[in-house]
Amino acid sequence: MIVAIALSPNGTAGQGWGRAPRVAIARVEGGRIEAWAEHDIRWDVLHDEGSEGGHHARIARFLKEFGVELVVAGHMGPPMVQMLARMNIATRLGVDGDARAAVAAAG
């Protein structure tokens, strides 16, 4: 399973999804992280540049590019949850603390 997790500036989980400065993409198999790559996406800056629809499209392209099946985050707004559901991407919200542990538990 391919999992995306929002990372706080210090690298922990718990960041809001649409304003995350960094995102990690992980490949999880059998509860083990087999691959982990962090991306400096700067959605915290880009969020207020342009329209909400444009920002959601940016996020959708990123998720499609990496084949993400599950998004893990501290929180996200209802419109983003709905968009991900339409894309058949599951969400796991309310996570915080160690990002790798959160991904392993979710995957």
QUINOR-V998754 format. One record per backbone hydrogen bond with DSSP energy under -0.5 kcal/mol. CO is the residue of the C=O (numbers start at 1). NH is the residue of the N-H. Records with the same first field share a line. If there is no record, write none. Layout:
CO = NH, NH
//
This chain:
1 = 3, 28
2 = 69, 70
3 = 26
4 = 72
5 = 24
6 = 15
7 = 21, 22
8 = 11
12 = 8
13 = 97
15 = 74, 75
16 = 19
17 = 20
20 = 43, 44
21 = 41, 42
22 = 7
23 = 39
24 = 5, 26
25 = 37
26 = 3, 28
27 = 34, 35
29 = 32
32 = 29, 34
35 = 27
37 = 25
39 = 23, 41
42 = 45, 46
43 = 47
45 = 48
46 = 49
48 = 50
51 = 55
52 = 56
53 = 57
54 = 58
55 = 59
56 = 60
57 = 61
58 = 62
59 = 63
60 = 64
61 = 65
62 = 66
63 = 67, 68
64 = 67
69 = 90
70 = 4
71 = 92
72 = 6
73 = 94, 95
74 = 94
75 = 17
77 = 80, 81
78 = 82
79 = 83
80 = 84
81 = 85
82 = 86
83 = 87
84 = 89
85 = 88
88 = 90
90 = 71
92 = 73
97 = 13
98 = 102
99 = 103
100 = 104
101 = 105
102 = 106
103 = 107
//
